[in-house]
Amino acid sequence: MLRCVVHSARNLPNVEKKDRHSDPVVTLSFKGVKKKTKVIKNNLNPVWNEGFEWDLKGTPLDASSEIQIVVKDHETMGRNRFLGEVRAPLRDVLSTPNLMANYSLALLDTKKQNTGV
């Protein structure tokens, strides 16, 4: 079983107009299986503290395994707007005795520039 906890994000870009802020939501993808956090309304520094699990079906992780993390601004009408993405390599998990690792990852925009943490 692969377990992942999405704790928080900081300094997300604001794509809303006037005095509103983005409504961030995170989508995690591992080997084609997607999981999604709840939407945090009007917040550029959201805290989710949500856990997710993927059943590995007895297949061990390898050094090239990774989780893709995409943060978007949730829209009730129309498409969600991209805020940033990052890939979390799981090789660090494999190199620890308790098979756990904590990450602080910089989100990147479509031009691979830092957009938040």
NORVENHU-V419548 format. One record per helix or strand. SS is the DSSP state (hx for helix, st for strand). FROM is the first residue (numbers start at 1). LEN is the number of residues. If there is no record, write none. Layout:
[[SS	FROM	LEN] [SS	FROM	LEN]]
This chain:
[[st	2	7] [st	23	8] [st	33	4] [st	43	1] [st	47	8] [st	66	8] [st	81	9] [hx	91	4] [st	107	2] [st	114	3]]
